[in-house]
Amino acid sequence: MVISTKVYVEHEDLGLAPTIRALSDAEIGVVPDVGTDPQQNVYLFWIEAPDFEAVEAALVEDHTVAEFTEIIEAGDRRTYRIRYSDDAILITPAVTAQDGLVLESRGESRGWMLHLQLQHHDDLYELHERAREADIHFEMLEVHQDERADDESAYDLTESQVEALVTAYERGYYDEPRQADLEELGAVLDISQTAVSSRLRRASSRLIEESLGYDDRDPS
């Protein structure tokens, strides 16, 4: 099962939110496939605006931005490398911790519009709870469910879960004594230790459910 959802998130300290609020005539988005690593605070953004002096003035005043550098300019669009300050609140790490993907991020109104892909409804609920605990306004706008995605295995595992299992096996994570830990697996897979642990846990659960027909969530 794969859940595709569009959500709107808002908080005064969300990364780049002050700039989004200050530039009502600009469009801001995260460069695709960049900035999904919860261990980093440097991201690439594209910004379309009629006045880039106003854009950079807003970035200077933005308390969630530590520094920024222009990378590319093409017409009315510029790409910036932006490093967040310690004051910035990020929701991307929570998505990654749920073994999810951020397919698209765009500035909207006073916050961010996010297109997410998650594995289960429980992941969406957990993400909502994490946002609530951080006082982030979290509004679900669309939710679509696919019973089986193209990248799932015969055991209903995602490609990323299969990759995590195979890597853990090859690196000796399941050996006795253990030859690799979560930190090493995270380095190989280029994700956090939390994300590795989540993928292995979910993959193991699915293997047990599918191969043994056992589901501990079923009280019968």
C-alpha positions in Angstrom: 0.0 0.0 0.0 1.2 3.5 -0.8 -0.4 6.7 0.4 -0.1 9.8 -1.7 -1.1 13.0 0.1 -1.0 16.8 -0.3 -0.7 18.7 3.0 -0.4 22.3 4.0 1.9 23.1 6.9 2.3 26.4 8.7 4.4 27.7 11.6 6.1 31.0 12.0 9.5 29.2 12.5 9.2 26.7 9.6 12.2 27.0 7.3 11.9 30.0 4.9 8.3 30.7 6.1 9.1 34.4 6.9 10.4 34.8 3.4 7.3 33.2 1.9 5.1 35.5 4.0 7.1 38.6 2.9 7.0 37.8 -0.8 3.4 37.4 -1.8 4.3 38.0 -5.5 7.0 35.3 -5.6 7.0 31.5 -6.1 9.3 29.4 -4.0 10.0 25.7 -4.2 12.6 23.1 -3.2 14.7 21.8 -6.1 13.5 18.2 -6.8 15.6 15.4 -5.2 17.5 17.8 -3.0 17.1 18.5 0.6 15.5 15.4 1.9 18.3 14.3 4.2 17.3 15.0 7.8 20.9 15.3 8.9 21.6 18.4 6.9 20.4 22.0 7.0 21.6 23.1 3.6 19.0 23.1 0.8 18.6 24.3 -2.8 15.5 26.4 -3.6 14.2 27.9 -6.8 12.6 31.3 -6.6 10.6 33.1 -9.3 10.1 36.8 -8.5 9.8 40.2 -10.3 12.3 41.8 -7.9 15.3 39.9 -6.6 16.5 42.7 -4.5 13.3 42.3 -2.5 13.9 38.5 -2.4 17.4 38.9 -1.0 16.3 41.5 1.5 13.6 39.1 2.8 16.2 36.3 3.1 18.5 38.6 5.1 15.6 39.4 7.5 14.5 35.8 7.7 15.4 34.4 11.1 15.3 30.8 9.8 18.1 31.5 7.3 21.7 31.5 8.4 23.2 32.2 5.0 22.3 32.0 1.3 24.2 32.0 -2.0 22.9 32.5 -5.5 23.7 29.5 -7.7 22.0 29.9 -11.0 19.9 32.7 -12.7 17.7 32.1 -15.7 15.2 34.9 -16.5 12.9 35.5 -13.6 14.0 32.4 -11.8 17.1 32.0 -9.5 18.4 29.0 -7.6 19.8 29.6 -4.2 21.7 27.4 -1.8 20.3 28.2 1.6 21.6 27.1 5.0 19.0 27.1 7.8 19.6 28.7 11.2 19.2 26.8 14.4 15.8 28.6 14.8 14.3 26.9 11.8 11.7 24.2 12.3 11.8 21.4 9.6 9.1 18.8 8.9 11.3 16.9 6.4 13.1 14.8 9.1 9.7 13.6 10.4 8.7 12.5 6.9 11.9 10.6 6.4 11.7 9.0 9.8 8.3 7.5 8.6 10.2 6.1 5.6 8.3 8.6 3.4 9.2 10.8 0.4 8.7 14.5 -0.2 7.8 14.6 -3.9 7.3 18.3 -4.1 7.6 21.3 -1.8 6.2 24.8 -2.7 5.7 27.9 -0.7 2.0 28.6 -0.2 0.3 31.5 1.7 2.2 31.5 5.0 3.7 28.1 4.9 4.4 25.1 2.7 2.4 22.9 0.4 3.9 19.4 0.4 3.2 16.4 -1.8 4.2 13.3 0.2 4.3 9.6 -0.4 4.0 7.4 2.6 3.6 3.6 3.1 0.6 3.4 5.3 -2.2 5.5 6.8 -0.5 5.0 10.2 2.5 6.9 8.9 0.2 9.9 7.9 -1.4 9.8 11.4 2.1 9.7 13.1 3.3 12.6 10.9 0.2 14.6 11.9 0.8 13.8 15.6 4.5 15.0 15.3 3.3 18.2 13.7 0.7 18.8 16.4 3.3 18.2 19.1 5.5 20.9 17.5 2.5 23.3 17.2 2.7 23.1 13.4 -0.6 23.7 11.6 -1.1 20.5 9.5 -3.9 20.3 7.0 -4.5 17.3 4.8 -5.9 18.4 1.5 -5.8 15.2 -0.6 -5.2 11.6 0.2 -5.0 8.8 -2.4 -4.3 5.1 -1.7 -2.7 2.6 -4.1 -2.9 -1.0 -2.9 0.3 -1.9 -4.6 2.9 0.4 -6.1 5.1 -0.5 -9.1 8.2 -0.6 -6.9 6.9 -3.1 -4.4 8.2 -6.6 -4.2 6.3 -9.9 -4.0 6.2 -9.5 -0.2 4.7 -6.0 -0.4 8.1 -4.4 0.4 9.1 -1.1 -1.2 12.3 -0.8 -3.1 13.9 1.2 -0.3 13.0 -1.4 2.2 14.4 -4.2 0.1 17.6 -2.1 -0.4 17.9 -1.7 3.4 17.4 -5.4 4.1 19.9 -6.5 1.5 22.5 -3.9 2.6 22.0 -5.0 6.3 22.5 -8.6 5.3 25.5 -8.0 3.1 27.2 -5.8 5.7 26.7 -8.4 8.5 24.1 -6.5 10.5 22.3 -9.9 11.2 25.6 -11.8 12.0 26.5 -12.9 15.5 28.4 -11.0 16.6 27.0 -8.1 14.6 29.5 -6.8 12.0 27.8 -3.5 11.2 25.6 -1.1 13.1 22.9 1.4 12.1 25.4 4.2 11.8 27.3 2.3 9.1 24.2 1.2 7.3 23.0 4.8 7.3 26.3 6.0 5.8 26.0 3.4 3.0 22.4 4.2 2.2 22.9 7.9 2.7 20.0 8.2 5.2 19.8 8.7 9.0 20.1 5.9 11.6 16.4 6.6 12.5 15.4 6.0 8.9 17.4 2.8 8.6 15.9 1.5 11.8 12.4 2.4 10.5 12.9 0.7 7.2 14.3 -2.5 8.7 11.5 -2.7 11.3 8.8 -2.2 8.7 10.4 -4.6 6.2 10.7 -7.3 8.9 7.1 -6.8 10.0 5.9 -7.2 6.4 8.0 -10.3 5.9 6.5 -11.9 9.0 3.0 -11.0 8.1 3.3 -12.1 4.5 5.3 -15.3 4.9 3.8 -16.5 8.2 0.3 -15.1 7.8 0.8 -13.5 11.2 -0.4 -10.0 12.2 0.0 -9.1 15.9 -2.4 -6.2 15.4 -5.2 -8.7 14.9 -6.7 -9.6 18.3 -8.2 -12.9 17.0 
